[in-house]
């Protein structure tokens, strides 16, 4: 465990420093990546043990899976993120005395994290831990907290993030790669869906802005889109769904919500569809 804590200290110094340097040059963001990495590390270890994998490799991969996110002075997207983090993780593990073989295994788990297939017990555990940290009531709380720390209106969280949260929650058991991960998802995702529905109801009461959840299927994947139920001045918004290819594969869903007539600004957002 001495190695784990040496790596953790390196991550705390490097990741926090990189994040803070970036944030000084951009709008305020929550310093949340380190906390997320620590949670994913703990859960990755548990899931790897359930799969007969190496708990140290999984724990280190969880700790380091976002360490390259701020490479080049910007926030990297999916694909770039995993490649940069894998490279940085390998250097950190070796630098902390972990050895080449261990470093290679950690880097491989991170590199193939979102490949959509089972590569190794450690990679599958890392993938599932990262997904599980973002679903259920816990995932909703973390997402809303990050949004609030940015100083944004909670109404905007509903408009721009609730669809992604619900879509991933609905597909969680199909997304996950480990048996234990699927069992955990089965116990928590329903709570998260119920919580978001209650949040929509409360937002409607507080802000007189009514929302409803529309279901669709996009490229064989069930998608839940949160949209306004009316346009304020009358009429229902039109919800337009488009897809495009993301970096290193993956499908990005683009959602645009338009109200008829003038005066109502359209709402648009996008997110990666789950890899199933």
Backbone bond lengths (Angstrom), bond angles and torsions (degrees), N, CA, C in turn:
res aa  C-N    CA-C-N  psi(-1)  N-CA   C-N-CA  omega(-1)  CA-C   N-CA-C  phi
1 X - - - 1.461 - - 1.535 112.51 -
2 X 1.352 116.59 -16.96 1.460 118.10 178.05 1.524 110.77 -58.69
3 X 1.344 116.18 -39.93 1.465 120.33 178.72 1.517 110.49 -60.61
4 X 1.322 116.90 -44.78 1.464 120.99 -178.94 1.527 110.15 -56.10
5 X 1.329 117.27 -46.17 1.463 119.97 -176.59 1.524 111.67 -72.57
6 X 1.337 118.16 -29.38 1.467 119.23 173.23 1.523 110.47 -65.91
7 X 1.340 116.01 -42.87 1.468 119.94 177.48 1.521 110.13 -64.73
8 X 1.320 116.30 -42.21 1.474 119.27 179.51 1.527 111.12 -58.93
9 X 1.331 117.56 -43.33 1.465 120.25 178.18 1.522 111.10 -61.69
10 X 1.340 115.90 -40.56 1.466 119.48 178.56 1.523 110.96 -63.97
11 X 1.330 117.09 -40.76 1.464 121.22 178.75 1.524 110.42 -64.94
12 X 1.317 116.51 -43.76 1.468 119.88 -179.73 1.521 110.92 -59.35
13 X 1.325 115.86 -42.30 1.474 118.97 -179.87 1.523 111.05 -70.99
14 X 1.329 116.04 -48.69 1.464 119.76 -174.05 1.509 113.98 -73.73
15 X 1.330 117.95 -49.90 1.458 121.01 -176.19 1.514 111.19 -67.64
16 X 1.332 116.60 -45.61 1.461 119.86 -179.74 1.520 110.47 -64.18
17 X 1.344 116.86 -41.60 1.462 119.85 179.68 1.519 112.24 -63.74
18 X 1.360 116.47 -44.21 1.464 120.20 179.54 1.518 110.77 -63.83
19 X 1.328 116.68 -41.47 1.453 120.65 179.69 1.519 110.85 -63.49
20 X 1.321 116.45 -45.27 1.461 120.02 -178.18 1.526 111.62 -65.80
21 X 1.343 116.88 -38.44 1.473 118.75 177.43 1.516 110.84 -62.53
22 X 1.325 116.64 -41.35 1.459 120.25 179.47 1.520 110.90 -67.37
23 X 1.330 116.47 -41.20 1.457 119.89 -175.66 1.521 112.46 -68.41
24 X 1.337 116.44 -27.29 1.465 118.42 177.34 1.521 111.33 -65.10
25 X 1.337 116.79 -21.93 1.460 121.48 -177.29 1.525 112.78 -105.26
26 X 1.346 116.97 6.69 1.462 120.02 -176.33 1.515 109.19 -143.40
27 X 1.348 118.10 172.49 1.457 120.55 179.21 1.526 110.87 -57.60
28 X 1.344 117.31 152.23 1.462 120.67 -177.52 1.522 112.35 -56.30
29 X 1.315 116.29 135.18 1.453 123.71 176.48 1.521 107.95 -131.67
30 X 1.331 117.66 153.28 1.460 119.21 178.09 1.521 110.82 -71.34
31 X 1.312 116.28 144.13 1.458 121.43 176.09 1.522 107.40 -87.61
32 X 1.320 115.14 79.17 1.458 120.00 -168.60 1.513 114.07 -117.89
33 X 1.333 118.46 -10.27 1.461 119.80 -174.09 1.520 112.41 -65.65
34 X 1.317 117.31 -37.03 1.456 119.44 -179.96 1.528 110.31 -64.37
35 X 1.333 116.81 -45.11 1.467 119.91 179.23 1.526 110.51 -61.47
36 X 1.334 116.62 -42.09 1.470 120.74 177.03 1.523 110.65 -60.92
37 X 1.321 117.34 -43.93 1.459 121.26 -178.76 1.524 111.53 -63.04
38 X 1.306 117.33 -39.03 1.465 120.74 178.38 1.529 111.04 -66.04
39 X 1.332 116.87 -39.64 1.471 119.60 178.40 1.527 110.52 -66.24
40 X 1.335 116.35 -44.46 1.468 120.47 -179.94 1.522 110.19 -63.85
41 X 1.316 117.55 -37.38 1.463 121.07 178.85 1.528 110.86 -60.27
42 X 1.304 117.08 -47.03 1.470 121.00 -179.47 1.519 111.39 -62.73
43 X 1.316 116.49 -45.02 1.460 119.67 -177.68 1.528 111.32 -72.55
44 X 1.331 117.59 -35.08 1.464 120.59 176.92 1.523 110.35 -59.76
45 X 1.314 116.74 -43.01 1.471 120.77 179.59 1.527 110.20 -60.21
46 X 1.318 116.59 -46.32 1.473 120.75 -179.86 1.522 111.22 -60.82
47 X 1.330 117.26 -46.22 1.466 120.78 -177.56 1.523 111.60 -68.70
48 X 1.329 117.46 -36.52 1.460 120.34 178.29 1.528 110.68 -63.97
49 X 1.311 117.18 -40.76 1.460 120.74 177.05 1.523 110.69 -60.58
50 X 1.322 116.96 -39.81 1.466 120.24 -179.61 1.527 111.54 -67.52
51 X 1.355 117.11 -22.50 1.461 122.11 -179.73 1.526 112.41 -97.45
52 X 1.331 116.74 1.73 1.456 119.50 -176.92 1.509 113.64 75.99
53 X 1.335 117.50 20.67 1.455 122.06 -179.51 1.511 112.63 -91.77
54 X 1.308 116.10 -175.21 1.459 123.24 -178.65 1.530 109.12 -87.98
55 X 1.328 117.97 111.33 1.472 119.64 -175.79 1.526 113.25 -65.07
56 X 1.347 117.73 -30.72 1.463 119.60 178.99 1.519 110.80 -68.24
57 X 1.325 117.36 -44.72 1.463 120.25 178.04 1.532 109.93 -58.80
58 X 1.335 116.73 -45.88 1.465 120.85 -178.81 1.520 111.61 -64.77
59 X 1.328 117.03 -42.91 1.464 120.19 -179.26 1.521 111.24 -64.22
60 X 1.329 116.77 -42.78 1.463 120.02 178.38 1.528 111.17 -67.35
61 X 1.324 117.21 -39.70 1.467 120.09 178.00 1.526 110.56 -62.28
62 X 1.327 117.04 -41.64 1.458 120.21 177.20 1.517 111.94 -62.69
63 X 1.316 115.53 -41.04 1.460 120.68 -179.45 1.525 111.74 -66.25
64 X 1.328 116.38 -33.31 1.463 121.33 -171.32 1.530 114.41 -105.23
65 X 1.340 118.31 0.00 1.470 119.01 -168.14 1.523 114.16 -66.66
66 X 1.331 118.58 -17.55 1.472 121.16 178.36 1.527 112.17 -114.58
67 X 1.340 116.84 12.70 1.455 118.75 -171.62 1.525 112.62 -67.77
68 X 1.331 118.15 -20.28 1.466 120.46 178.14 1.516 113.77 -99.16
69 X 1.306 116.92 11.04 1.471 120.71 -172.33 1.523 112.97 -62.83
70 X 1.342 116.57 -27.48 1.462 119.65 -177.21 1.530 112.23 -107.50
71 X 1.330 116.81 22.53 1.465 120.12 179.79 1.525 110.60 -61.01
72 X 1.322 115.66 139.65 1.459 120.32 178.15 1.514 113.91 75.20
73 X 1.339 117.04 13.90 1.458 120.51 176.32 1.507 114.91 75.13
74 X 1.350 116.77 21.15 1.452 119.57 176.80 1.528 108.91 -145.15
75 X 1.325 115.46 165.80 1.459 119.96 178.21 1.519 108.33 -84.22
76 X 1.320 116.81 120.79 1.463 120.65 -177.96 1.524 110.66 -85.04
77 X 1.327 116.42 149.97 1.448 121.92 176.79 1.518 111.45 -90.71
78 X 1.329 115.21 177.21 1.462 120.36 179.96 1.525 109.98 -57.29
79 X 1.287 116.92 141.76 1.455 122.12 -176.81 1.517 109.26 98.13
80 X 1.311 117.53 -66.78 1.465 121.64 174.53 1.524 109.91 -60.99
81 X 1.311 115.68 -42.32 1.459 122.85 -177.14 1.527 111.46 -57.49
82 X 1.352 116.90 -51.17 1.464 120.18 -176.64 1.536 111.29 -65.17
83 X 1.328 117.39 -40.94 1.459 120.45 -179.51 1.523 111.32 -64.08
84 X 1.338 116.52 -46.20 1.464 120.35 -179.95 1.523 110.99 -66.11
85 X 1.337 116.81 -39.95 1.461 120.17 -179.56 1.518 111.33 -67.68
86 X 1.335 117.94 -39.06 1.467 121.40 178.90 1.523 110.53 -61.51
87 X 1.329 116.05 -43.65 1.460 120.16 -179.78 1.525 111.28 -65.08
88 X 1.340 115.93 -45.21 1.462 119.77 179.84 1.523 111.04 -66.69
89 X 1.344 116.55 -39.12 1.458 120.52 -179.16 1.524 111.09 -60.49
90 X 1.324 115.70 -42.96 1.464 119.65 -179.43 1.531 110.43 -60.16
91 X 1.323 116.49 -44.44 1.457 120.68 -179.78 1.528 111.09 -63.39
92 X 1.332 116.82 -40.40 1.463 120.41 -177.70 1.525 110.91 -67.82
93 X 1.339 116.54 -44.41 1.469 119.41 -179.04 1.527 110.13 -62.36
94 X 1.324 117.54 -45.96 1.464 120.61 178.37 1.528 110.25 -62.96
95 X 1.330 116.25 -43.39 1.464 120.75 -179.43 1.519 113.52 -62.94
96 X 1.325 116.12 -26.36 1.474 120.99 179.24 1.532 111.98 -92.71
97 X 1.336 116.40 6.94 1.458 119.97 175.80 1.509 115.31 89.24
98 X 1.332 116.96 20.31 1.454 119.82 -176.03 1.516 115.28 -81.28
99 X 1.319 117.90 -18.54 1.452 119.97 179.77 1.515 112.27 92.25
100 X 1.343 116.44 154.11 1.458 122.66 -175.20 1.531 112.37 -65.30
101 X 1.331 116.79 -43.03 1.469 119.64 -176.25 1.524 111.30 -63.54
102 X 1.316 116.73 -46.39 1.464 120.17 178.10 1.522 110.68 -62.67
103 X 1.328 116.51 -43.07 1.468 120.81 -179.28 1.521 111.01 -60.90
104 X 1.347 116.67 -40.95 1.465 120.32 179.70 1.536 111.03 -63.67
105 X 1.324 117.13 -41.20 1.463 120.58 -179.77 1.525 111.41 -65.78
106 X 1.321 116.75 -40.62 1.466 120.74 178.12 1.528 109.91 -64.15
107 X 1.325 116.34 -46.14 1.468 120.83 -179.38 1.526 111.06 -62.85
108 X 1.328 117.20 -39.41 1.469 120.32 179.55 1.523 111.23 -63.92
109 X 1.321 117.05 -42.12 1.468 120.11 179.23 1.524 110.77 -60.25
110 X 1.331 116.60 -40.94 1.462 120.32 -179.05 1.528 110.79 -72.45
111 X 1.329 116.34 -42.62 1.472 120.71 -176.23 1.528 111.51 -60.42
112 X 1.339 117.11 -39.86 1.458 121.30 -176.41 1.529 112.71 -100.01
113 X 1.305 116.27 16.06 1.461 122.08 -174.35 1.526 112.60 -53.01
114 X 1.330 117.42 -47.10 1.467 121.11 -177.32 1.533 111.36 -112.27
115 X 1.330 115.33 40.54 1.457 119.59 177.24 1.522 112.03 -76.60
116 X 1.344 116.90 -16.44 1.460 120.82 -178.69 1.514 113.51 83.51
117 X 1.323 117.18 8.94 1.462 119.98 178.97 1.531 109.71 -141.67
118 X 1.316 114.96 164.64 1.458 122.25 -178.28 1.531 107.64 -84.62
119 X 1.331 117.02 109.11 1.459 122.39 -179.53 1.528 111.18 -97.13
120 X 1.319 116.48 -42.48 1.462 122.52 179.54 1.527 107.44 -157.94
121 X 1.330 118.40 160.80 1.472 119.41 176.98 1.522 112.10 -57.35
122 X 1.330 116.68 -36.65 1.462 120.13 -177.11 1.531 111.52 -71.82
123 X 1.350 116.04 -40.43 1.476 119.96 177.10 1.522 110.71 -65.12
124 X 1.343 116.67 -42.82 1.459 120.44 179.89 1.522 110.67 -64.53
125 X 1.333 116.57 -40.32 1.462 120.82 179.01 1.525 111.00 -63.99
126 X 1.343 116.35 -42.27 1.467 120.63 178.90 1.517 110.63 -63.38
127 X 1.315 116.84 -47.58 1.464 121.15 178.71 1.521 110.64 -55.40
128 X 1.325 116.93 -50.41 1.459 120.62 -175.59 1.523 111.71 -66.73
129 X 1.323 116.90 -38.40 1.461 119.84 179.03 1.523 111.17 -63.10
130 X 1.333 117.18 -40.88 1.464 120.79 -179.92 1.528 110.58 -65.51
131 X 1.332 117.07 -40.70 1.467 120.64 178.20 1.530 110.54 -66.67
132 X 1.328 117.01 -46.55 1.467 120.70 -175.79 1.526 112.34 -65.05
133 X 1.320 117.70 -25.34 1.463 119.99 177.88 1.519 111.94 -71.51
134 X 1.353 116.62 -8.44 1.470 119.77 -174.72 1.525 112.87 -118.09
135 X 1.339 117.85 8.20 1.461 120.30 179.32 1.526 109.51 -123.98
136 X 1.338 115.81 177.12 1.459 119.49 -177.41 1.518 111.52 72.92
137 X 1.315 116.50 -178.15 1.464 121.07 178.27 1.527 110.20 -61.62
138 X 1.328 115.78 -38.01 1.468 119.75 178.49 1.531 110.68 -58.89
139 X 1.335 116.61 -47.24 1.458 119.97 -179.69 1.518 112.07 -62.92
140 X 1.329 115.97 -39.91 1.468 120.39 177.36 1.522 110.62 -62.71
141 X 1.334 116.15 -43.41 1.471 120.80 179.87 1.525 110.82 -62.27
142 X 1.331 116.67 -46.22 1.463 120.22 -179.52 1.529 110.59 -62.55
143 X 1.338 116.79 -44.56 1.453 120.03 179.87 1.521 112.42 -62.96
144 X 1.325 116.56 -43.85 1.465 120.42 179.95 1.523 111.14 -67.02
145 X 1.336 116.22 -37.22 1.459 120.02 178.89 1.520 111.26 -63.93
146 X 1.337 116.26 -44.32 1.461 119.76 177.81 1.523 110.59 -60.46
147 X 1.329 115.92 -41.47 1.466 120.61 -179.63 1.530 110.64 -63.52
148 X 1.338 116.28 -43.82 1.464 120.58 -178.73 1.521 111.22 -65.78
149 X 1.345 117.29 -38.06 1.454 120.28 -179.64 1.520 112.28 -66.08
150 X 1.329 115.96 -21.56 1.469 119.07 175.08 1.530 111.16 -76.09
151 X 1.332 115.73 -11.71 1.454 119.56 -177.42 1.510 113.32 84.32
152 X 1.343 117.56 16.48 1.457 121.40 -177.61 1.520 111.58 -87.63
153 X 1.311 115.39 154.50 1.457 123.42 178.16 1.533 109.64 -65.46
154 X 1.347 118.93 132.82 1.469 119.91 177.61 1.520 113.24 -58.76
155 X 1.332 116.88 -26.80 1.453 120.29 176.94 1.529 110.87 -61.75
156 X 1.326 116.11 -35.95 1.463 120.22 178.95 1.526 110.97 -69.05
157 X 1.323 117.20 -32.35 1.462 120.30 176.12 1.526 109.78 -60.59
158 X 1.328 115.84 -43.93 1.457 120.04 178.42 1.525 110.41 -63.06
159 X 1.326 116.56 -45.35 1.463 120.57 -176.50 1.525 113.07 -66.08
160 X 1.326 116.61 -38.28 1.459 119.59 -169.01 1.524 115.08 -106.90
161 X 1.324 119.21 -16.36 1.457 119.85 -174.15 1.534 114.55 -123.82
162 X 1.317 117.85 -21.23 1.460 119.59 -174.99 1.529 112.45 -63.98
163 X 1.319 117.92 -33.71 1.467 120.82 -179.46 1.523 110.75 -64.08
164 X 1.311 116.89 -43.94 1.470 120.47 178.98 1.528 110.19 -64.32
165 X 1.312 116.58 -43.93 1.465 120.62 -179.47 1.524 110.66 -60.04
166 X 1.322 117.15 -47.65 1.460 120.56 -179.02 1.523 112.19 -66.48
167 X 1.321 117.11 -39.38 1.463 120.25 -179.73 1.523 111.28 -63.60
168 X 1.318 116.50 -44.42 1.465 119.62 179.14 1.528 111.26 -69.00
169 X 1.320 117.21 -36.99 1.464 119.76 177.67 1.524 110.61 -63.91
170 X 1.332 117.42 -44.47 1.455 121.65 -178.34 1.541 111.26 -63.07
171 X 1.326 116.99 -33.25 1.469 120.89 -175.85 1.529 113.62 -100.64
172 X 1.327 116.97 5.01 1.466 120.12 -170.26 1.519 113.16 -54.60
173 X 1.317 117.88 -46.99 1.465 119.57 -176.00 1.531 111.94 -67.66
174 X 1.333 117.34 -25.18 1.464 120.67 176.82 1.524 111.46 -81.92
175 X 1.327 116.86 -27.57 1.456 121.69 -178.19 1.526 111.25 -74.81
176 X 1.325 116.09 -38.86 1.458 120.76 -167.34 1.530 112.14 -71.30
177 X 1.325 115.46 152.56 1.454 122.48 -171.79 1.525 113.72 -106.35
178 X 1.319 118.08 -19.09 1.464 120.82 -176.80 1.529 110.17 -108.55
179 X 1.318 115.58 150.41 1.469 120.11 178.07 1.522 110.88 -62.01
180 X 1.329 116.45 -44.07 1.466 119.73 -178.99 1.526 110.84 -65.49
181 X 1.324 117.11 -38.29 1.462 120.47 177.47 1.519 111.65 -61.38
182 X 1.337 116.43 -41.91 1.462 119.94 178.62 1.527 111.38 -65.96
183 X 1.328 116.69 -36.43 1.468 119.72 177.54 1.522 110.98 -64.60
184 X 1.332 115.92 -43.86 1.465 120.05 178.35 1.525 110.16 -61.54
185 X 1.329 116.37 -45.44 1.467 120.39 179.94 1.518 111.17 -59.52
186 X 1.330 116.42 -41.01 1.460 119.82 179.52 1.512 113.14 -60.42
187 X 1.323 115.95 -26.79 1.467 119.89 -178.48 1.525 112.83 -88.22
188 X 1.343 118.49 -22.53 1.468 118.57 -171.29 1.520 115.79 -115.29
189 X 1.348 118.89 -25.84 1.465 117.72 -170.65 1.521 112.75 -68.42
190 X 1.334 117.29 -33.07 1.463 119.10 178.36 1.514 111.90 -61.45
191 X 1.335 116.11 -35.91 1.461 120.11 177.59 1.521 110.98 -63.35
192 X 1.336 116.14 -39.87 1.460 119.70 179.84 1.513 112.26 -66.99
193 X 1.336 117.15 -41.03 1.462 120.27 178.46 1.526 110.72 -63.67
194 X 1.328 116.05 -42.27 1.472 119.18 178.75 1.522 110.64 -63.37
195 X 1.341 116.57 -39.13 1.463 120.58 -179.46 1.521 111.46 -64.73
196 X 1.335 117.74 -39.92 1.468 119.64 -178.56 1.524 110.16 -69.96
197 X 1.324 117.73 -34.72 1.461 120.64 176.80 1.531 109.84 -64.15
198 X 1.324 116.47 -42.45 1.473 119.67 177.51 1.528 111.03 -65.41
199 X 1.335 116.42 -37.05 1.464 120.04 177.30 1.520 110.65 -62.57
200 X 1.324 117.33 -41.80 1.463 120.63 178.00 1.525 111.03 -61.04
201 X 1.339 115.99 -41.05 1.466 120.13 178.96 1.529 110.93 -63.77
202 X 1.332 116.37 -42.29 1.464 119.64 -178.19 1.520 111.60 -69.74
203 X 1.337 116.96 -38.78 1.463 120.20 176.53 1.529 109.60 -60.36
204 X 1.336 115.91 -40.07 1.462 119.46 177.72 1.517 112.20 -61.70
205 X 1.331 116.38 -42.30 1.468 120.15 179.35 1.519 111.99 -67.28
206 X 1.319 116.78 -41.30 1.465 120.86 -174.29 1.522 112.83 -77.42
207 X 1.334 117.18 -40.27 1.458 120.59 -170.65 1.523 113.50 -115.11
208 X 1.342 116.86 4.73 1.474 121.73 -179.22 1.523 111.17 55.09
209 X 1.318 115.36 32.81 1.474 121.18 179.12 1.520 106.32 -117.93
210 X 1.331 116.67 106.76 1.456 120.76 -174.23 1.524 111.30 -90.80
211 X 1.324 114.79 138.03 1.458 120.65 179.43 1.521 109.76 -126.51
212 X 1.302 114.80 154.85 1.456 120.13 172.62 1.518 108.37 -139.71
213 X 1.324 116.00 159.57 1.452 121.61 -177.94 1.525 108.77 -102.94
214 X 1.326 115.85 120.24 1.461 121.30 177.60 1.527 109.24 -102.91
215 X 1.312 116.22 136.55 1.462 121.16 -179.73 1.525 109.73 -105.10
216 X 1.314 114.94 139.99 1.468 121.54 178.27 1.524 108.06 -147.26
217 X 1.313 115.48 169.00 1.458 120.62 174.13 1.514 108.07 -122.43
218 X 1.316 116.63 124.14 1.461 122.45 -177.91 1.522 107.91 -123.69
219 X 1.316 116.27 116.84 1.462 122.18 -178.34 1.527 111.72 51.44
220 X 1.325 115.09 41.87 1.453 121.31 176.54 1.515 115.13 79.23
221 X 1.336 117.36 6.46 1.465 121.72 -177.34 1.530 109.29 -112.39
222 X 1.336 118.28 125.93 1.463 120.06 175.09 1.532 110.46 -63.06
223 X 1.316 116.12 129.03 1.464 122.00 -178.51 1.525 108.45 -124.00
224 X 1.324 116.54 135.18 1.458 121.90 176.50 1.524 108.16 -113.81
225 X 1.321 116.41 122.37 1.460 122.05 -176.97 1.521 109.20 -115.61
226 X 1.310 115.91 123.95 1.459 121.63 176.07 1.522 108.12 -87.94
227 X 1.330 116.38 121.09 1.462 121.06 -176.94 1.528 109.94 -135.55
228 X 1.318 115.47 154.88 1.466 119.97 174.89 1.526 109.84 -63.16
229 X 1.327 115.94 139.66 1.459 119.06 -178.96 1.522 112.30 -82.38
230 X 1.334 117.05 -16.83 1.465 120.02 174.14 1.519 107.96 -153.36
231 X 1.322 115.07 170.24 1.463 120.52 -175.03 1.519 113.31 -101.11
232 X 1.297 117.26 19.65 1.455 119.52 178.31 1.511 112.70 80.26
233 X 1.328 116.56 -60.69 1.453 120.54 -179.98 1.514 113.21 -89.06
234 X 1.314 116.53 9.42 1.465 119.69 -178.45 1.512 111.38 113.06
235 X 1.303 115.57 152.83 1.453 120.51 179.81 1.521 112.03 86.68
236 X 1.313 115.37 161.03 1.454 121.59 -179.85 1.527 109.53 -107.64
237 X 1.307 116.79 143.82 1.463 118.55 178.95 1.528 111.53 -70.88
238 X 1.314 115.63 151.48 1.449 121.36 173.77 1.529 107.93 -96.26
239 X 1.327 116.44 126.71 1.459 121.30 179.98 1.526 108.64 -102.72
240 X 1.320 116.33 120.10 1.466 122.61 -177.76 1.518 108.62 -111.52
241 X 1.329 116.42 127.31 1.461 122.01 179.70 1.529 109.39 -112.17
242 X 1.313 117.00 129.85 1.457 122.45 175.41 1.521 108.70 -131.93
243 X 1.312 116.84 157.66 1.456 120.13 176.08 1.522 110.38 -126.68
244 X 1.306 115.49 154.77 1.461 121.98 173.28 1.523 107.80 -147.64
245 X 1.321 116.12 159.21 1.452 120.65 178.98 1.515 110.04 -78.45
246 X 1.334 115.36 135.73 1.450 120.70 177.47 1.519 111.30 -92.60
247 X 1.311 115.70 -178.73 1.456 120.44 177.90 1.526 109.68 -65.09
248 X 1.305 116.25 142.21 1.471 122.78 179.07 1.526 111.17 50.95
249 X 1.343 115.20 44.33 1.453 118.87 -178.13 1.516 110.09 80.52
250 X 1.325 115.31 -161.65 1.457 118.72 -175.81 1.518 110.28 79.01
251 X 1.314 115.52 153.56 1.458 121.56 -178.12 1.520 109.00 -118.93
252 X 1.323 116.11 128.03 1.459 122.04 176.85 1.524 108.02 -98.12
253 X 1.329 115.67 126.79 1.466 120.80 174.80 1.519 108.89 -93.24
254 X 1.336 115.71 123.89 1.469 121.56 176.08 1.528 108.28 -104.21
255 X 1.316 116.21 126.45 1.458 122.24 -177.64 1.526 108.97 -116.82
256 X 1.321 115.65 128.84 1.461 120.39 176.18 1.520 108.77 -129.79
257 X 1.296 114.67 132.12 1.469 121.26 -177.81 1.530 108.07 -120.19
258 X 1.315 116.08 117.29 1.462 120.65 -175.55 1.516 110.49 -121.45
259 X 1.331 115.25 138.44 1.461 121.11 175.61 1.530 109.31 -101.09
260 X 1.321 117.51 143.59 1.467 119.57 178.72 1.523 111.25 -66.64
261 X 1.302 116.22 151.31 1.454 120.68 177.41 1.509 111.95 82.05
262 X 1.304 116.17 -170.42 1.455 122.69 -177.08 1.517 110.61 -104.64
263 X 1.314 115.62 161.08 1.458 120.74 172.91 1.512 114.67 102.76
264 X 1.299 118.52 -25.50 1.466 121.11 -179.64 1.517 109.23 -102.57
265 X 1.322 116.02 116.89 1.461 120.06 -178.46 1.524 109.75 -71.83
266 X 1.317 117.71 137.68 1.469 119.85 177.89 1.529 110.85 -67.90
267 X 1.313 115.81 152.20 1.460 122.35 175.48 1.522 107.26 -109.12
268 X 1.316 117.39 130.52 1.460 120.12 177.75 1.520 109.64 -139.21
269 X 1.318 115.78 145.51 1.461 121.73 177.26 1.522 107.70 -160.27
270 X 1.311 116.45 170.17 1.462 120.48 -179.44 1.518 109.37 -148.54
271 X 1.345 116.41 157.09 1.454 121.22 173.48 1.523 108.92 -160.11
272 X 1.327 115.24 156.85 1.460 120.33 177.10 1.521 109.42 -70.34
273 X 1.315 116.08 133.74 1.453 119.66 172.07 1.520 110.12 -70.43
274 X 1.325 117.28 149.73 1.468 119.46 176.15 1.525 110.99 -58.70
275 X 1.319 116.32 145.93 1.464 121.77 175.14 1.523 107.85 -91.58
276 X 1.311 115.85 114.24 1.474 121.01 -175.58 1.522 109.73 -116.74
